[in-house]
Amino acid sequence: MSDETEILAALFAASMGTSGGTSGEGAESEEGLWQHFLARLAAATLAESALLRLFWPGSPVTGWHVGPAWEGPPESVVERMRSGRVYSQVDLPDPGPADPAAQGEPLPLRALRWRLGRGGSGGSGGTPGARVLLALRRRGEDFRAVDGLQLANL
C-alpha cells in the first residue's frame, strides 16, 4: 500500500472510530487511532511532530499529537487562515511563543485548516462551523513540495 493510501485509510479509521477490527473499542482506542493517523502522516512527510486540533463552537478544543509536544499556530492565527490552503512558517503572521530549540529561527512547518458545517465555505451567515487544524513541524531542512501536497490531498 502506498503512503497516501495508508494515510487516508488511517484518517478514515480514526474518523469512524474503528480500526476495522472487533467492536467495543473504547476512548483509548480512539486516541490511538488518531495518533496512528498522525504518525503515518508524520512518517510520510518526515515531520518530527504532527498535531490535529478540533475547534467546535461552545466546546473545549480537542486535539491529538505525535512527537514532541507543541501547540501549533495560535487560535487567533488559525481563525484567519483560509480553509484548504497549506501554509508554511513564513505564511503565518504570528507563530506564537518562540521555541528555545529553534534559536530564534522559525522551525519549518506546514499547516492546513478546514471549516466544517455551517460557515464551511467561509460564509458570514449563521453559527460558525467547526474548524480543524492539521499541522506538521520538523527541525532542519524545510519541507518538500510533495509534503505540502500530502496535506492538500487530504
N, C-alpha and C positions, 0 to 999 in steps of 0.2 A: 504494500500500500504506500502511496506517495505521502510526503509530509503534509501537503494540502488536504488530502483525503483524511488522513489521521487527525488533523486539527479540526476539520469540520465534523468528523464523527465524534470527537471528544466534546465539541461545543454542543452538538445535538443531544448527546447523552446527558451532559450536565444540565441543559435547559429543560430536559424532560424529567430529570431527577432519577434516571435509571441507567445502569451500565449495560442493560440488556440481559442481566443475569436473573437471579431469583428475586421474587418480590419481598417486601418487608424491610427494605433498606431504610435506615434512619437518617437523622440530620448529619451525623458524622460522615456518612457515605455521600451525602450531597456536597459537603465541604470537600471531600476527597475528589469528587467528580469535577468540580470547578478547578481545583488545584491541578488535576491531571490535564485538563484543557490548557491551563496557563503554562504548565510545564512543557507540553507539546509545542505550544506556540513559541515559548522562550527558546527551546532547543532548536527549532527550525530557523529562528531569526538570530541565533547566537546571543540572545539577550541574557544579561546577568539576573535580571528580575523582571517580573511581569505582574500587573495588577488589573483587577476588574472591580469597578465600583458602580453600584446602582443607586440612583437618587430618585426615590418615589416621593411625590408631594405629600407632606404631612407625616412622613415616616423617617426614622433614622437611616443614615447611609448604610448600605450593606456592601461588604467587599471581601475579596479574596486576593491573596498574593502568593507568589513563589519567589524564592531567592531573598536577598537582603531586603528588609522592610523599608519602604519609603511611601510617602503619601501621594505621589504624583502631583500633577498641577493642582493648585488650589481651586476650590469650588467657584470662586469669582472668575477665574480664567476659563474653567470648564463651561460655565454658563455662556460665555461669549464665543466659544468655539462653534464652527459650522458643523452640522451633522454630516457624517460621511466623509469628511476631509481628514487625511492623515497629516498630522503636524509633527514638526521636528522641534528641537530645543530652541532654535533660532526664531521659530514662528510664534512661540508663546511669550507674551509680554511680561509675565511675572512668574518666574519659575518657583517662587516660594522660598522658604529658608534655604540658605546655602548648605551644601553637603561638604563637611570638612575634608572628606577624602578627595573631593574634586579640586582642591587647592585653587579656588577662585574661578575655575573654568566650569561652564555648564557641562554636565555629562550628556553624552549622546542619548537621545530618547526619541521615541515615536509614540504618538497618542492619537486616538480616534474616539470621537464621540457620536452617539446616536441618540435621537429622540424617539420615544415610543408613545403610542396612544395619542390622545388629544395634543395638538401642537406638534405632532411628529414631523411635520414638514416645515416647522418654524412659523406657523400661522399665529396670529395675535388673538384669536377668539377663544373663549372658554378657559377651562382649567388647564394649566401647563401639564404636559405629559411627563413621563419618567425619562430620565437621562441615564445613559450607560457610558462609562469611560473605560477604555481599554488602553493601557499604556505599557511600554517596554522601555527598559533602561539598561545601559551597559557602560563599562569603563573602557577607555582606549579609543579605538577607531570608531568612526561614525557607522551607522547602519548602512547597508547596501540598498540600492533601489528596490531589489526584489523583496527585502524585508518590509518596506512600506507597502508593496503590492500584496504581500501576505495579509496585512491588516485590511487593506482596501477590499480584498476579495471576500472578507468575512461579511 
